[in-house]
Amino acid sequence: MNSTSRVTWASTALLAVGFIALLVIVGMTFSLAKGAQADLNTAIAARNLSTTAVQLRYGLLAAESSQRGYIASGNEIYLAPYGTANARAYQQLQKLIDLMEPARKTSPATQRLVVIVDEKLQEMDTIIGLKRAGRDDEALSVLRSNRGKGLMDEANVFISSIIRNADVELTNNVEQQKEGLFGLRRIILISAVLILLVVATSLGMLIGFARYLGRARDEVAALNSDLERRVQDRTLELTAARDRAEILLTEVNHRVANSLALVASMVGLQSRAAKSDETRSALSETQTRISAVALVHKKLYGSG
């Protein structure tokens, strides 16, 4: 595997790791966001339940205070808030039942609370009715029986339990949200560090590969320069050898031409010195042939 292939493979692997880390961040973010939304809904439900229980107790206390003020003074003005408080108590009781029903929190205790609230409101209506009818002794007798106080104390126990459980659930829900956010921050931090490592490693690999390419380019340039120098030196050597060969060939041609001319002259001298016509004719023909060869030789080495 060459350097390019290794860099390509490593870069692909690092990008895959970074992409997986990004998918983990996105997936955990969606998961935690969904959980946070569920926790938020639970927290809202717990807060509404606690608020409704508090409003129910406030309605009962307001109705009881109005009823006792009327019994003690006989002044109808004390009953002005009674009807509103009574209606609020019934309204908050029904709302409390509705809030506890979807979460399947309706239990015998809740059913008992409904009975207690109903009996407490009926008991207050009875006392007010006796007072209005002028039956003060009966009204005071019912009031002093402490049955209403017992019902109110029992209602307070149930309401306080509902408020306490709602507060505990709200607190636990807030803690869960904090843990979820802490987990999300931790995952984001780890993934960010991983992505930074991937980016840094990829950048380091790219820088190293660029340096490797630079060194290889420099080596190729040096080899090309050396090759060009060697080719130039060899060309100069070949040119010098060619020039020497041409000079030598010219010298040889001159010597061959001179030798042919010398031979032709000697044959001519011998022809003139011969006494026989037949010998002179043969030597003359030989001289002519030697001259013809010399002429052809001159044409050949003198032409382009």
C-alpha positions as CSV (number, residue, x, y, z in Angstrom):
1,M,0.0,0.0,0.0
2,N,1.6,3.3,-1.1
3,S,1.5,6.6,0.9
4,T,-1.5,8.0,-1.0
5,S,-3.6,4.9,-0.3
6,R,-2.6,4.9,3.3
7,V,-3.5,8.6,3.7
8,T,-6.8,8.0,1.9
9,W,-7.7,5.0,4.0
10,A,-6.8,6.7,7.3
11,S,-8.7,9.9,6.3
12,T,-11.7,7.9,5.5
13,A,-11.5,6.0,8.8
14,L,-11.1,9.3,10.7
15,L,-14.0,10.9,8.9
16,A,-16.1,7.8,9.7
17,V,-15.2,8.1,13.4
18,G,-16.1,11.8,13.4
19,F,-19.4,11.1,11.7
20,I,-20.3,8.3,14.2
21,A,-19.4,10.7,17.0
22,L,-21.7,13.3,15.5
23,L,-24.5,10.8,15.1
24,V,-24.0,9.8,18.8
25,I,-24.3,13.5,19.8
26,V,-27.5,14.0,17.7
27,G,-29.0,10.7,18.9
28,M,-28.3,11.4,22.6
29,T,-29.5,15.0,22.2
30,F,-32.8,13.8,20.8
31,S,-33.1,11.1,23.4
32,L,-32.4,13.5,26.3
33,A,-34.6,16.2,24.8
34,K,-37.4,13.7,24.7
35,G,-36.7,12.6,28.2
36,A,-36.5,16.2,29.3
37,Q,-39.9,16.9,27.7
38,A,-41.4,14.0,29.6
39,D,-39.8,15.1,32.8
40,L,-41.1,18.6,32.2
41,N,-44.6,17.3,31.7
42,T,-44.3,15.3,34.9
43,A,-43.0,18.3,36.8
44,I,-45.9,20.4,35.5
45,A,-48.4,17.8,36.5
46,A,-46.8,17.5,40.0
47,R,-46.8,21.3,40.4
48,N,-50.5,21.5,39.3
49,L,-51.3,18.7,41.7
50,S,-49.6,20.5,44.6
51,T,-51.2,23.8,43.7
52,T,-54.6,22.2,43.5
53,A,-54.2,20.6,46.9
54,V,-53.1,23.9,48.4
55,Q,-56.1,25.6,46.9
56,L,-58.4,22.9,48.2
57,R,-57.1,23.4,51.7
58,Y,-57.4,27.1,51.4
59,G,-61.0,26.8,50.3
60,L,-61.8,24.6,53.2
61,L,-60.1,26.9,55.7
62,A,-61.8,29.9,54.2
63,A,-65.2,28.3,54.4
64,E,-64.6,27.1,58.0
65,S,-63.4,30.6,59.0
66,S,-66.5,32.2,57.5
67,Q,-68.8,29.6,59.1
68,R,-67.2,30.1,62.6
69,G,-67.4,33.9,62.3
70,Y,-71.1,33.7,61.6
71,I,-71.8,31.2,64.4
72,A,-69.9,33.4,66.9
73,S,-71.4,36.7,65.9
74,G,-74.6,35.9,64.1
75,N,-73.8,38.5,61.5
76,E,-74.6,37.5,57.9
77,I,-71.7,39.5,56.6
78,Y,-69.3,36.7,57.7
79,L,-71.1,34.4,55.2
80,A,-70.2,36.6,52.2
81,P,-67.1,34.6,51.3
82,Y,-68.6,31.3,52.4
83,G,-70.4,30.4,49.1
84,T,-67.3,31.3,47.1
85,A,-65.0,29.3,49.4
86,N,-67.4,26.3,49.3
87,A,-67.6,26.3,45.5
88,R,-63.8,26.7,45.3
89,A,-63.4,23.7,47.6
90,Y,-65.7,21.5,45.4
91,Q,-64.0,22.8,42.2
92,Q,-60.5,22.1,43.5
93,L,-61.5,18.7,44.8
94,Q,-62.8,17.7,41.4
95,K,-59.7,19.1,39.7
96,L,-57.6,17.1,42.1
97,I,-59.4,13.9,41.2
98,D,-59.0,14.7,37.5
99,L,-55.2,15.3,37.9
100,M,-54.7,12.1,39.8
101,E,-56.8,9.9,37.6
102,P,-54.6,10.0,34.4
103,A,-51.5,8.9,36.4
104,R,-53.6,6.2,38.1
105,K,-53.1,7.8,41.5
106,T,-56.7,7.5,42.5
107,S,-56.6,5.3,45.6
108,P,-58.8,4.5,48.6
109,A,-57.0,7.4,50.4
110,T,-58.2,9.8,47.6
111,Q,-61.7,8.4,47.8
112,R,-61.6,8.9,51.5
113,L,-60.5,12.5,51.0
114,V,-63.6,13.0,48.8
115,V,-65.8,11.7,51.5
116,I,-64.2,13.8,54.2
117,V,-64.4,17.0,52.2
118,D,-68.1,16.3,51.3
119,E,-68.9,15.5,55.0
120,K,-67.0,18.6,56.2
121,L,-68.9,20.9,53.8
122,Q,-72.2,19.3,54.6
123,E,-71.4,19.7,58.4
124,M,-70.8,23.4,57.9
125,D,-74.0,23.8,55.9
126,T,-75.9,22.0,58.6
127,I,-74.5,24.3,61.4
128,I,-75.2,27.4,59.3
129,G,-78.7,26.1,58.6
130,L,-79.4,25.6,62.3
131,K,-78.1,29.0,63.1
132,R,-80.3,30.7,60.6
133,A,-83.3,28.7,61.9
134,G,-82.6,30.2,65.3
135,R,-81.6,26.8,66.8
136,D,-78.4,28.2,68.3
137,D,-78.1,25.5,70.9
138,E,-78.2,22.7,68.4
139,A,-75.8,24.5,66.1
140,L,-73.3,25.0,69.0
141,S,-73.8,21.4,70.1
142,V,-72.8,20.2,66.6
143,L,-69.9,22.6,66.5
144,R,-68.7,21.5,70.0
145,S,-68.8,17.9,69.1
146,N,-65.5,18.5,67.3
147,R,-66.6,16.3,64.5
148,G,-65.9,19.1,62.0
149,K,-62.4,19.6,63.5
150,G,-61.7,15.9,63.2
151,L,-62.8,15.9,59.6
152,M,-60.7,19.0,58.9
153,D,-57.6,17.4,60.6
154,E,-58.1,14.2,58.6
155,A,-58.5,16.2,55.4
156,N,-55.3,18.1,56.3
157,V,-53.4,14.8,56.7
158,F,-54.5,13.7,53.2
159,I,-53.9,17.1,51.6
160,S,-50.5,17.4,53.2
161,S,-49.6,13.9,52.0
162,I,-50.6,14.8,48.5
163,I,-48.6,18.1,48.6
164,R,-45.6,16.3,50.1
165,N,-45.6,13.6,47.5
166,A,-46.0,16.1,44.7
167,D,-43.1,18.1,46.0
168,V,-41.0,15.0,46.3
169,E,-41.9,14.0,42.8
170,L,-41.1,17.5,41.6
171,T,-37.8,17.5,43.4
172,N,-36.9,14.1,42.0
173,N,-37.9,15.2,38.5
174,V,-35.7,18.3,38.8
175,E,-32.8,16.1,39.8
176,Q,-33.4,13.8,36.9
177,Q,-33.4,16.8,34.6
178,K,-30.1,17.9,36.1
179,E,-28.6,14.5,35.7
180,G,-29.8,14.4,32.1
181,L,-28.3,17.8,31.3
182,F,-25.1,16.7,33.0
183,G,-25.0,13.5,30.9
184,L,-25.7,15.5,27.8
185,R,-22.9,18.0,28.6
186,R,-20.5,15.0,29.3
187,I,-21.4,13.3,26.0
188,I,-21.1,16.5,24.1
189,L,-17.7,17.2,25.7
190,I,-16.4,13.7,25.0
191,S,-17.7,13.8,21.4
192,A,-16.2,17.3,20.9
193,V,-12.8,16.1,22.2
194,L,-13.1,13.1,19.9
195,I,-14.0,15.2,16.9
196,L,-11.1,17.6,17.7
197,L,-8.7,14.6,17.9
198,V,-10.0,13.4,14.6
199,V,-9.6,16.8,13.0
200,A,-6.1,17.3,14.5
201,T,-5.1,13.8,13.4
202,S,-6.4,14.4,9.9
203,L,-4.7,17.7,9.7
204,G,-1.5,16.2,10.9
205,M,-1.7,13.4,8.4
206,L,-2.4,15.9,5.6
207,I,0.5,18.1,6.7
208,G,2.8,15.0,6.8
209,F,1.5,13.9,3.4
210,A,2.1,17.4,2.0
211,R,5.6,17.3,3.3
212,Y,6.1,13.9,1.9
213,L,4.9,15.1,-1.5
214,G,7.2,18.1,-1.2
215,R,10.2,15.9,-0.5
216,A,9.3,13.6,-3.3
217,R,8.9,16.5,-5.7
218,D,12.3,17.8,-4.6
219,E,13.9,14.4,-5.1
220,V,12.3,14.1,-8.6
221,A,13.5,17.6,-9.4
222,A,17.0,16.7,-8.3
223,L,16.9,13.5,-10.3
224,N,15.6,15.3,-13.4
225,S,18.4,17.9,-12.9
226,D,21.0,15.2,-12.6
227,L,19.6,13.4,-15.6
228,E,19.5,16.6,-17.7
229,R,23.1,17.3,-16.7
230,R,24.2,13.7,-17.6
231,V,22.3,13.9,-20.9
232,Q,24.0,17.3,-21.6
233,D,27.4,15.9,-20.8
234,R,26.7,12.8,-22.9
235,T,25.5,15.0,-25.7
236,L,28.7,17.0,-25.5
237,E,30.7,13.9,-25.5
238,L,28.8,12.5,-28.5
239,T,29.2,15.8,-30.3
240,A,32.9,15.9,-29.7
241,A,33.2,12.2,-30.8
242,R,31.2,13.0,-34.0
243,D,33.5,16.0,-34.7
244,R,36.6,13.9,-34.2
245,A,35.1,11.2,-36.5
246,E,34.3,13.8,-39.1
247,I,37.8,15.2,-38.9
248,L,39.2,11.7,-39.2
249,L,36.9,10.8,-42.1
250,T,38.0,14.0,-43.9
251,E,41.6,13.1,-43.3
252,V,41.1,9.6,-44.6
253,N,39.3,10.9,-47.7
254,H,42.1,13.3,-48.4
255,R,44.7,10.5,-48.0
256,V,42.7,8.2,-50.2
257,A,42.3,10.9,-52.8
258,N,46.0,11.7,-52.7
259,S,46.9,8.0,-52.8
260,L,44.7,7.4,-55.9
261,A,46.2,10.5,-57.6
262,L,49.7,9.3,-56.8
263,V,48.9,5.8,-58.1
264,A,47.4,7.4,-61.3
265,S,50.5,9.5,-61.8
266,M,52.9,6.6,-61.3
267,V,50.8,4.5,-63.8
268,G,51.0,7.4,-66.2
269,L,54.8,7.6,-65.8
270,Q,55.1,3.9,-66.3
271,S,52.9,4.2,-69.4
272,R,55.1,6.8,-71.0
273,A,58.2,4.8,-70.2
274,A,56.9,1.6,-71.8
275,K,58.2,0.7,-75.3
276,S,55.5,-1.6,-76.3
277,D,52.3,-0.1,-77.7
278,E,50.3,-2.9,-76.1
279,T,51.8,-2.2,-72.7
280,R,51.2,1.6,-73.0
281,S,47.6,0.9,-74.0
282,A,47.1,-1.3,-71.0
283,L,48.7,1.1,-68.6
284,S,46.8,4.0,-70.1
285,E,43.5,2.1,-69.6
286,T,44.6,1.4,-66.0
287,Q,45.3,5.0,-65.4
288,T,41.9,6.0,-66.7
289,R,40.2,3.5,-64.4
290,I,42.1,4.8,-61.4
291,S,41.2,8.4,-62.3
292,A,37.6,7.3,-62.6
293,V,37.7,5.8,-59.2
294,A,39.3,8.9,-57.8
295,L,36.6,11.0,-59.4
296,V,33.8,8.9,-58.0
297,H,35.5,9.0,-54.5
298,K,35.7,12.8,-54.7
299,K,32.0,13.1,-55.7
300,L,31.0,10.8,-52.8
301,Y,33.0,12.5,-49.9
302,G,32.4,16.0,-51.3
303,S,28.6,15.7,-51.6
304,G,26.1,16.5,-48.9
